[in-house]
């Protein structure tokens, strides 16, 4: 279980995507060509997609002009026995015959802990040295926070506080030894598998937007 606990913390530190990563490495984007559609038509159809894909468009749209729409959204990623919730911004930029869709990760949390993790610039880096540096500088990997997360998990399993503390004392050395000491200690394969599940989720959002335009074009004549 200690490996799963440490893994859940490590998973918050690196991602890799096949979509185009932005310069800040905290998001990804696609530019969608829609020949024969004006800027106004693209804007209107984008609003339709938002209305169909969010429970309340009025609640999620944070900014709305004819040039740009910003939506605050959430998606969930299950992994092993955990579930990760990502708060993100979906931004649409409109021009004649094309538009750009950008998804930026803002913060995340897991059902393992109540801690909210802010997504900072460089969050999507796949450089092993950058990944390791981010891991060892992560405050969640300080002993005090590892202990807090460990105790929360055991209390959620029904353990009393005293019994949870005893489990911590029993596992403390092993828990702390699970923290990577070098780039060779990082389980890149496991992290990459998790990353792939996020990549698929993001790609599905882009695909949904593209398909909504394709379907609309094919049905324009009823």
Secondary structure per residue as TSV (DSSP state, phi and psi in degrees):
chain	resnum	aa	ss	phi	psi
A	1	X	-	360.0	-33.6
A	2	X	H	-61.2	-34.5
A	3	X	H	-66.1	-39.2
A	4	X	H	-66.4	-36.9
A	5	X	H	-65.5	-47.8
A	6	X	H	-65.3	-39.8
A	7	X	H	-60.0	-40.2
A	8	X	H	-62.1	-29.2
A	9	X	H	-78.5	-42.3
A	10	X	H	-63.5	-32.3
A	11	X	T	-65.0	-16.5
A	12	X	T	-85.8	7.8
A	13	X	S	-115.2	-11.1
A	14	X	-	-155.4	142.2
A	15	X	-	-143.7	154.5
A	16	X	-	-138.6	136.4
A	17	X	-	-133.1	151.9
A	18	X	S	-84.0	-20.0
A	19	X	S	-67.1	164.5
A	20	X	E	-70.9	123.3
A	21	X	E	-85.9	136.8
A	22	X	-	-74.0	170.7
A	23	X	T	-63.4	-28.3
A	24	X	T	-82.7	-8.7
A	25	X	S	57.6	35.9
A	26	X	S	-127.1	15.1
A	27	X	E	-168.4	-179.8
A	28	X	E	-148.1	157.3
A	29	X	E	-148.2	162.4
A	30	X	E	-138.2	145.2
A	31	X	E	-105.7	123.1
A	32	X	E	-109.4	121.5
A	33	X	E	-87.5	129.2
A	34	X	-	-133.7	81.4
A	35	X	T	-57.9	144.3
A	36	X	T	78.5	-2.3
A	37	X	-	-102.5	134.3
A	38	X	-	-78.3	167.2
A	39	X	H	-58.0	-41.9
A	40	X	H	-64.7	-39.7
A	41	X	H	-65.6	-41.6
A	42	X	H	-62.1	-43.2
A	43	X	H	-59.3	-48.0
A	44	X	H	-64.2	-40.3
A	45	X	H	-71.5	-31.4
A	46	X	H	-65.6	-40.0
A	47	X	H	-63.5	-36.2
A	48	X	H	-63.4	-44.1
A	49	X	H	-61.3	-43.0
A	50	X	H	-61.2	-44.7
A	51	X	H	-61.5	-34.8
A	52	X	H	-81.9	-21.9
A	53	X	H	-109.8	-1.8
A	54	X	S	-127.9	146.6
A	55	X	S	-61.2	-39.3
A	56	X	-	-142.0	104.1
A	57	X	H	-60.0	-36.7
A	58	X	H	-63.5	-30.8
A	59	X	H	-79.7	-32.5
A	60	X	H	-94.0	-22.6
A	61	X	E	-77.3	118.9
A	62	X	E	-98.1	-21.6
A	63	X	E	-152.9	135.8
A	64	X	E	-149.3	108.3
A	65	X	-	-134.3	176.0
A	66	X	S	-71.7	-12.6
A	67	X	S	-99.4	-25.1
A	68	X	E	-158.8	141.5
A	69	X	E	-127.4	136.7
A	70	X	E	-120.0	125.5
A	71	X	E	-118.1	135.0
A	72	X	E	-96.7	121.0
A	73	X	E	-131.5	175.4
A	74	X	E	-139.1	137.1
A	75	X	E	-136.3	154.6
A	76	X	E	-114.7	143.2
A	77	X	E	-126.1	113.4
A	78	X	E	-79.4	142.5
A	79	X	E	-153.3	125.0
A	80	X	T	53.5	-123.7
A	81	X	T	-98.1	8.8
A	82	X	E	-111.5	167.1
A	83	X	E	-137.0	130.6
A	84	X	E	-110.5	132.8
A	85	X	E	-109.7	126.3
A	86	X	E	-112.3	122.0
A	87	X	E	-88.7	129.1
A	88	X	E	-143.6	162.8
A	89	X	E	-107.3	132.6
A	90	X	E	-110.0	118.2
A	91	X	E	-117.8	130.5
A	92	X	E	-116.3	128.5
A	93	X	E	-113.6	132.8
A	94	X	E	-112.8	136.3
A	95	X	E	-140.1	173.4
A	96	X	T	-64.4	127.8
A	97	X	T	69.2	4.9
A	98	X	E	-164.1	158.7
A	99	X	E	-150.1	158.1
A	100	X	E	-113.1	133.8
A	101	X	E	-116.9	126.4
A	102	X	E	-124.3	136.2
A	103	X	E	-117.1	122.4
A	104	X	E	-118.9	125.7
A	105	X	E	-76.5	130.2
A	106	X	E	-103.8	-48.0
A	107	X	E	-159.2	166.9
A	108	X	E	-151.3	160.8
A	109	X	E	-153.6	160.0
A	110	X	E	-114.7	165.1
A	111	X	T	-76.8	0.8
A	112	X	T	-79.1	-29.2
A	113	X	-	-148.7	159.0
A	114	X	-	-87.4	-3.7
A	115	X	-	-64.9	131.6
A	116	X	-	-96.5	126.7
A	117	X	E	-106.1	118.4
A	118	X	E	-76.2	138.9
A	119	X	-	-92.3	117.4
A	120	X	-	-104.8	170.7
A	121	X	T	-56.9	139.8
A	122	X	T	89.0	0.8
A	123	X	T	-60.5	-28.9
A	124	X	T	-94.8	9.5
A	125	X	-	-61.4	141.0
A	126	X	-	-113.5	10.1
A	127	X	-	-75.6	126.4
A	128	X	H	-60.9	-37.4
A	129	X	H	-68.0	-40.9
A	130	X	H	-66.1	-37.9
A	131	X	H	-62.3	-47.6
A	132	X	H	-63.2	-42.4
A	133	X	H	-61.7	-39.9
A	134	X	H	-66.7	-38.2
A	135	X	H	-65.2	-50.1
A	136	X	H	-72.3	-19.1
A	137	X	T	-93.2	0.1
A	138	X	-	-73.5	120.2
A	139	X	G	-61.7	-23.5
A	140	X	G	-67.1	-17.3
A	141	X	G	-97.5	11.0
A	142	X	S	-78.7	149.6
A	143	X	H	-54.7	-40.8
A	144	X	H	-59.7	-41.3
A	145	X	H	-79.5	-32.9
A	146	X	H	-61.4	-43.5
A	147	X	H	-61.5	-44.7
A	148	X	H	-58.7	-47.3
A	149	X	H	-63.9	-41.8
A	150	X	H	-60.0	-47.8
A	151	X	H	-65.5	-39.3
A	152	X	H	-59.9	-42.0
A	153	X	H	-64.0	-43.9
A	154	X	H	-69.5	-34.6
A	155	X	H	-66.7	-36.5
A	156	X	H	-65.1	-23.5
A	157	X	T	-85.9	0.5
A	158	X	T	99.6	5.0
A	159	X	-	-74.2	144.7
A	160	X	-	-71.5	165.0
A	161	X	H	-61.7	-41.4
A	162	X	H	-64.5	-40.7
A	163	X	H	-69.4	-37.0
A	164	X	H	-63.6	-40.4
A	165	X	H	-64.5	-37.9
A	166	X	H	-64.4	-39.5
A	167	X	H	-64.6	-38.2
A	168	X	H	-62.9	-46.8
A	169	X	H	-58.9	-36.3
A	170	X	H	-72.0	-33.7
A	171	X	H	-106.9	-1.1
A	172	X	H	-53.8	-49.7
A	173	X	H	-60.9	-45.0
A	174	X	H	-66.0	-39.5
A	175	X	H	-61.2	-46.7
A	176	X	H	-70.5	-30.2
A	177	X	H	-71.9	-14.9
A	178	X	T	-79.5	-10.7
A	179	X	S	-72.0	128.1
A	180	X	-	-58.3	137.9
A	181	X	S	-102.0	-15.8
A	182	X	S	-156.7	175.4
A	183	X	G	-63.5	-24.9
A	184	X	G	-70.5	-18.3
A	185	X	G	-87.5	-6.7
A	186	X	S	-83.3	128.4
A	187	X	-	-81.9	78.1
A	188	X	H	-61.5	-37.9
A	189	X	H	-60.8	-46.7
A	190	X	H	-66.6	-42.3
A	191	X	H	-63.2	-40.4
A	192	X	H	-62.9	-37.1
A	193	X	H	-62.5	-41.2
A	194	X	H	-67.2	-43.1
A	195	X	H	-57.3	-39.0
A	196	X	H	-61.9	-36.7
A	197	X	H	-66.3	-33.3
A	198	X	H	-72.4	-41.1
A	199	X	H	-58.3	-41.7
A	200	X	H	-64.2	-41.6
A	201	X	H	-60.8	-45.6
A	202	X	H	-65.6	-43.2
A	203	X	H	-62.2	-36.3
A	204	X	H	-63.3	-34.5
A	205	X	H	-65.7	-47.0
A	206	X	H	-60.0	-43.7
A	207	X	H	-61.9	-39.9
A	208	X	H	-61.2	-41.0
A	209	X	H	-66.6	-46.9
A	210	X	H	-61.3	-43.9
A	211	X	H	-65.2	-33.9
A	212	X	H	-63.9	-34.3
A	213	X	H	-73.9	-40.3
A	214	X	H	-63.7	-44.4
A	215	X	H	-65.5	-37.6
A	216	X	H	-64.5	-40.9
A	217	X	H	-63.6	-39.8
A	218	X	H	-73.4	-21.2
A	219	X	T	-105.6	7.1
A	220	X	T	-60.3	-29.9
A	221	X	T	-92.6	6.6
A	222	X	-	63.9	360.0
